[in-house]
Amino acid sequence: MSETDELTRLYSALEESAGLLDIPCSEERVRPVLAAYEDMLSQAMIAFRVTSSESDEGELDCRVLFRRDVDPYGMASSKGFIAEDDHPVCELLSDIQQRCPVDSYGIDFGVVDGFKKIWAFFPDGDFQPLSRLAEMPSMPPALTENAGFFFRYGLEDRVGLIGIDYHGRTVNVYFGKLPDECLEPEAIRSMHREIGVPEPSEQMLKLCAQSFGLYFTLSWDSWSIQRISFSSITQDPMSFPVRFGSRIDHFVKNFRYGLDDPKMVHAAVKSTGEEYYKIQAYYRWRPATVNLTSADAGE
């Protein structure tokens, strides 16, 4: 079966955009993912993502967000993108589907590494409580272990989406409609200190104060929070009081899709102490058939 025009255009855009970063686009990793989900492409929100993180400098990620017309995990496992075993990560999406209302899904893949993540979005405004997530047998124990931390900052009933990294075996828990006090400079510093990661730099602190949401990364291998990140939206990332680096600057200035669309900027600190930024630029912003909130900024 020949590929659709939509698939061909998207692959060409990925190849071109990867070229801005001097990254080769792996046809054998990318085309199978696009082909598996090609029925969703014409009505999907699609974004390209680049990061200043040293561990991911050789990668360009693509995110495809769509309504729940397909089982994203079933598709990924049937195509061999996910190796099924007895690890809890393989059960987590099913547990979420059984216990929470899921409004839409997303997938992430890289032009180098191929398929990576699945996202489950809850309905707009229908935030889920941490207590419901903590009941899931496949959820990393770190969520319960850090429950007191989330409660102290008023986040216990503000979960808007969950991201599952099947290869890295981590989970991102996203919080929206943040209490005002969460964006106070001292509160931001305090959150970093409490979870044991370095406090953000002054430039990152200024960006965090403009955020609409934040997320934390958890794994099954540790009871500690692995990463904290604040998410912001802007028409012009270069207007932020942040130096992203020449690599990202070049990408933002020369990316030729969705020029009038907003961009997402994520400011993160890892447990290793690395401070970095991620830019999400849109190949296609909000098609009429997709009703996703700004929580689609998830990493």
N, C-alpha and C positions, 0 to 999 in steps of 0.2 A: 504494500500500500504506500502510495506516495505521500509525503508529508504535506500538511496544509500550508497555505501562504502565510498564515499567522505564525506558525512554527518557524518557517524560513526567515521571516522578518525578525523575529525575536532572537533567533540564533545569530543572525547577522549583526544585530545591535549589541549582543553580548560580546561577540568577537571584536567589534569595533571599539567598544568601551574598554575591554581588557587591554587592547592595544595602547590606550592612553596611559596605562600603567606598566607597559612592557611585560604583560603577562600573557602566555600562550593559552588559548582557549582549547581545552581538551574535547574534541568532537566525540570521542568514545565515551566520555563521562557525561557530557551535557545533552546530546541528542536523545539518548534513551529516556532521560527524565522528562524532557519536553514532550517526547512521543507518548509517554505513559499518561501525562496529564493534558494532552493537547486539546481535548474537548472542553477544558476549562479556560483555555488561554484567551479566547476572544472576549470573555466577560470578566476577566480577572483584573485585579489591581496588581501591577508588576513594578518592582523596584530593584535597583542595583545598589550594592552596598560596598563601601571601601573603608578600611580601617587603618589607623596609624599604629596599631599594635604590632610589635616586632614579630610575633609568632605568626601573623596573618598577612604580612606585607606582600607575599607572593600570591594573593588570592583576590578574586572579585566574586562576591556572592550575589545571587539573584533570589528574590522573594516573590512568590506567586500566592496571592490571597483570593479565595473564592468561597462561594456559598457551599453549603454542605450537600452537594449533589454526588459526592463520591466519598468512599472510605479511604482517606489518605494513607492510613497505615496498611490496610489490605492491599492497596495498589503497590505501595513501596516494597512490601515483603514479597508479593507475588513476582515482582520484577527483579528481585535480588538486590534491591538497594539497601535493605536492612537484613542483617543476619539474625534470624530468630534463635534465641536460646532461653535459658531459664532466668536471665537477669530481669529484675523488676522493671527496667526501662521498657521492656517489650509489653508490659501489662498496663502501663500508666495511662495511655490514651483511652483504653477500654474502661478503666476505672473512672476516668473523668466523664466519659460519655454516659456511664450508668448513673452517676451521682449529680451531674451538673447539666444545665441547659447549654448546649453548644450551638452557636448561631452561625459560625463559619470557620473555615480552616485555612491554613497556609502551609507552604513547604519552602524550605531553603535548600539551595544547592550552590556549589561553587564551580567556577569554570575550570578549576584544577582538580578539586577533590570530589566533585559530584554531589550526590544527595547527602544531606546533613540532618535537617530538622523538620519537625511537624509542629504546627501551632494550633491551639484550640482557643477560639474567641468566644467569650460569653456575650449574650445580647447586650446591646447598648444600654447602659444604666443598671443592668442587673448584675452588680458585683457579687462575687461569691465570698462567703466567709472562710477564714483560714480553718475554722473548726471542721468544716465539711471536707476540705482538702486533706487535713491531717488524718481523717478517718480512712483514707484510701490505703490499703495494704502495700501498694507499690510506690507510694510517695517517699522520697528520701526522708529518713528520720530527722535530718537537720531542720526540717520545717517545724516539727514539734519541739525540738530542742531549743529553737530560737523564738518560740511563741511569745515569751515575755518581751523580747525586743520589739517585735511587731506591734504588740499591744501598747507598749509605752509611747509609740509614735502614732497611734491612732489608725493603724493600717489593718486591723483585724477583719474588717468586712469590706475591703476595697480591691479585691483581686479581679482584674478584668480579663486576663488571658494567661495561658500557660504555654511555654515553649519547651519542647523535648528534643534534646540533642542525642541522637541514637549512637553516634560514633564516639563522641566525647563523654557520653553517659552522664549528662548533667541536665538540670531542669532550671528554667528561668520562670520566676513567679513575678508577674507584673501588677503593680498597684496604680490605680487612677483616682481622679478627684481627690488629690492629696489635701490633707489639712494644711492650712496656711502655715502653721508652726513648723511643718516639715521642711519648708523652704527658707526658714531663717538661717543665716550663716552659721550660728552656733549649733543649731540643730543638725545641720548637714555635717559639720565637723564631728559632733557627738556621735552621729550614726556611724561614721567611719571608725572612730575610736572604739566604739562598743563592739564592733564585729572584728576588730583587730587588724584593720588595713590602714595604711598611711592616710593622713588627712589630705584632702585635695589641695592643689595649688591655688593661688589666688585667682588665676585666670579660669580654672575649672570651677571654682566656687561661684564666680559671677555667672557662668553659664548654668550651673545647677539651680541657681535662684530663679531662673526663667523657665523652669521645667514644668511640664504638665503631668508627668508620671515618673515612676522609678521602678527598677526591678532588681532582684537579687538572684544570684546563681547558686544552686545547691547541687551537691553530688551525693552518691550513696557511699562514698569512701571516706567521708568526713562529716562530723557534726557541726563544723564551722561553715559560715557563709563564705563562698568562694569569690564573690564579686558583687559590687554595688554600682549601679549605673543610673544616671538621671537623663531623661529624654526631653528634648526641646524641638520646637518646630519653627521654621523661618523661611522666608522667600529667598534670603541671601545669607548663606552660612558665613561668607567672608565678612559680614558686618558684625559678627560676634567678636567679643574681646578675647579671641583665642587664636593661637598660632597652630594650625593643623599640620604644617609641614609642606614642603614643596610638592611632594607626591600627591597629596590630597588636593592641594591648591590647583594643581594642573588638571586633575580629574574634574573638579567642580567647574572650572573656567571653560573646559572644552567638551563637557558632556552635552550632547546636542538634542536630548529628548526631554520633553516636559519642561521646557525652559521657564514657563510661567507658573509651574506648579511649585508648591512648597517643598522644602527639604527637611528631613529629620536629622538631628544631630544628637548623638549619644555620648555622654561623658562618663567614663568608667574608671574604677580602680580595682585591680585584682588583688587577691590575697598575697600574690608575689610582690606587691608594691608597684607594679607597672601602672602608670596613668596613661590613658589613651582616649582617642576619639573615633567615632564611626559616623560616616555620612551616608544617608540613604536618599538617593535621587530617583525620581520616578520616570520609568519608561511609559507607564500609563497610570494616571492618578486615580480618580474615582469614576469608573463607568457607572451608568445609571442603574445597572442590574446588581451592583454590589453596594451594600450599605454597611460599611465598616467604619468604626469610630477612629479617632486619632490614636487610639490604643494600638493601631496597626504599626506603630513605630517600634514595636518590640524588637529586641536584638535577636 
